[in-house]
Amino acid sequence: MLLREFFIDQIDEKQVWARKGKSVTRRYRCGSGRRKGRIVSKMQQCYAPLNIKQSVRLKQTKKKLGAKMARKANKTKRTNPASKRLKQLNRRR
């Protein structure tokens, strides 16, 4: 028996496909919690406490390299075969 069977209306994470390197894996999109809307590998991560040090470091990095990171991500999404497959798989849902 799964925990989600008891708490159907409270747990609203949906399974989606996500890219891991050049392959495609199953992940969860958080429907609630601190990470609402984010894709995580385990459902428990939606409700895990935040790592403040890590989040501050990411904000600093985004200030320095934000535009460069965005350009690189967009290029990957256009050219990587796994990213193209991912769009198709998630579109059907």
Helices and strands as residue ranges (DSSP letters): H 3-6, E 14-20, E 23-29, E 39-40, G 43-47, H 52-79, H 81-91
